[in-house]
Amino acid sequence: MKLIVNSPQTGRIRSDPLNVCAWIGYNEALAVSGDGGILRWNTSDMEAEELGRLPEKVQPICVKAQVAGGGRRGTAGHLDVITVGCSDGNVYMLSRSGRAEKTIESHKGGVLTLCWVGDGAAYATGGEDGQVKIWSRAGMYRNTLVQSTNPVYSLAWSPDNDSILYADGNMLTIKPRQAGSKHTQWKAHDGIVLCVDWSPTNRTIVSGSEDRTYKVWDSFGQPLFSSRAAFHQYPILTVAWAPDGGTFAIGSYDTIRLCDNAGWSAAMEKCPSGGIYSIDWSRDSTGFLCGTGGCEIMTTKVIEKKSTWRHQEATMQTERSIQVCDTRHAISDTVELGANIVRVSVGWEHLVVVTAAPSLVIHSSKNYMSPAMVDLKDVTVTMIKQTERHFLMAGSAGIQIHGYDGRVLATLRCQGMQCDLLTEDMVTVSSNTVAVRDRKNEQVVFLFEALSGKPIGNGEPYKHPTEIACILLDQCGPPNQRNLAILDRNHDVYLLPVRQLQGKVPPLKIASMTSQIMWDDSANVLATVEDGAVRFYCHPAAGFTDQSLLSQTKIEPLNEVARKSTMVTFSGKRAILRRPDGAVVIASMDPYASFLHAYALAGKWEDCQRLCRFVDTNHLWACLAALSLQAKEIGTAVEAYAALGNAAKVTYLDKIKDIPSQEGRNGEIALLCHQQQQAEAIFLQAGLVYRAIDMHIRLCNFEKALELATKHKTHVDTVVAYRKKYLKGFDREETNKKFIQYAQGMEIDWDKIKAKVALEREKEEKRRQ
């Protein structure tokens, strides 16, 4: 990424410092000068107009603009109110025309910081008196949340608006709004903390201090990144996250720095305008406004943002052009747009671009000269996620599924959810499924059909035991085997079978102490960053088939090297990570797991066996064992378990092979996979009542066996006999009233029971094809 900063000569519009400013519309900003002048500035032609003035001898310290109807920073909408915190302890509410609508006495001493709640219902102020106060949208006092002995130089709301982060000397404190809740406090810097901001998308905090460093933290106060003091010669004066959470900007005395969400410095520009005192991002995250200690306002544009997918790379060269490179064939094309670029996504041989017109432009990699174009009609787009057949677009118009010809295939209905506030970790899409995590209740995930927009199953969402941090759908395999990977706030990873929710299949825990997860888009391989190590799960769904296989499908190519690193991409068996110092680390795995998945999906089991014999690694044999059991390929599963040295499973599978009926074999395989309900359903649907009863007897589930026997009026004596034999082995007496009732007057004749069992086997033998 790079920054384009406007020239100070063209930006000079005032003889007094313009250290506070905010966007109030497209190419339109508002600034308050040191002498109290309220200016409206057009950033395209650099024209300025004075709208009014603050009272005499009042110095502006902070300014925030809030859109009508709320919404986080950068949300589309019409400006409703501008709030200016000043040195006299008052907050001045201004209209769009610059007229002071209301004056609110707020603090003893200056109002040092001001921050609106994400939904626009209230705002908070921090002052020299050490207090943090909450005010209604109309400026009515609500309560004092904090009373500190130090001036509060900066504060920020949490993404869910339930807590507030404020600077207290060299400490950072997270204070919940709910009375009586425990606060979180930690030492953040060696010097006084001057500025903080909380990412609206990923719960990450950035802080800047007089000690000339900036640091990145998680929401529990754990450090994720710390810059060196040599990065800056002067204190960090302001920090601000972009609305999309992908980058943040830093302002110092003579420096503007752009960093990615992990803290790594992506671009840096020197400016001769003195200190950078305020930064306000545009709503599309393509640039930001800087209030300086000089006599000008500076605007910046972020270019050379990159979007990559396998062999394709799209780079935003200018505000209206994109260079698309095909690294496989060493070919590059330049795509020119008619309006400024807002959002770019490349994937599955298509380039999707949203412009400021606003319009949607879709290019095929086969022909960049004939794009499909759609007029968005004042719709703000905050997210694009692509799949092989279609792509998802989220924004102010809701969540829509578009085909690559531009047609809207489906619109998802999420009642009460502000879709323009959804983040990348809250939405995931595959060729046939869409999953959306609820923004208000982080334990709830809504599941939809991608092509119809209808809820999956009976429409009931999935509720996880704890709050969810990230959700991801796998991209390959049959639609009825779609799995959702869930990373929760406890850093545990679970796998949920999306299409089997009605069967009450519980989620499978596959990892712990995990900070990041990603699916490969060419095979159902899951990459995780666990406790400083990168791990690949070649077939994580193996745990649904046989829990003992899950650990054997795991590969660990990097250990410790990945500590505190961020996984950037995972595609084509290669994960790219970026360390806190900016270094790129590549973790790769062999391609054989992808070949095995492809062969199994095509039903080429002989090719699967030949591949595993050639490579002869445990993780590949474990994948084959799980895949073959899932496909009911018993012969292949026997060879795989034999290669793994699992004699017990080989013996059991050999017995299953001798079962005469296909339904009987399928039911026993389901039982081997710990799917008792499914096994019982298979037996009963095929009329194999005795097999269902015998299964529960073998599992010592005698009450269920007796229930089936009495319901179908067969083998009641068999169940009672095996129950007595079981209790006799433990030298115990019968206490169950049902068994006591049926045992009264019943004579146990083992010869008769064995004859009945033999007759059942003869009947099943006739089913052999």
Buried (B, 14 or more C-beta within 10 A) or exposed (E): BBBBBBEBEEBBBBEEBBBBBBBBBEBBBBBBBBBBBBBBBEBEEBEBEEBBBBEEEBBBBBBBBBBEEBBBBBBBBEBBBBBBBBBBBBBBBBBBEBEBEBBBEBBEBBBBBBBBBBBBEBBBBBBBBBBBBBBEBEBEEEEEBBEBEBBBBBBBBBBEBEBBBBBBBBBBBBBBBEEEEEEBEEEBBEBBBBBBBBBBBBBBBBBBBBBBBBBBBEBEBEBBBBBEEEBBEEBBBBBBBBBBBBBBBBBBBBBBBBBBBBBBBBBBBEBEBBBBBBBBBBBBBBBBBBBBBBBBBBBBBBBBBEBBBBBBBBBBBBBBBBBBBBEEEEEEBEBEBEBBBBBBBBBBBBBBBBBBBBBBBBBBBEEBEEBBEBEBEEBBBBBBBBBBBBBBBBBBBBBBBBBBEEEEBBEBEBEEBBBBBBBBBBBBBBBBBBBBBBBEEBBBBBBBBBBEBEBBBEEEBBEBEEBBBBBBBBBBBEEEBBBBBBBBBEBBBBBBBBBBBEEEBEBBBBBEBBBBBBBBBBBBBBBBBBBBBBBBBBBBBBBBBBEBBBBBBBBEBBEEBBBBBBBBBBBBBBBBBBBBEEEEBEBBBBEBBBBBBBBBBEEEBEBBBEBBEEBEBBBBBBBBBBBBBBBBBBEBBBBBBBBBEBEEBBEBBEEBEEBBBBBBBBBBBBBBBEBBEBBBBBBBEBBBBBBBBBBBBEEEEBEBBBBBBBEBEBBBBBBBBBBBEEBEEEEEEEEBEBBEEBBEEEEBEEEEBEEBBEEBEEBBEEBEE
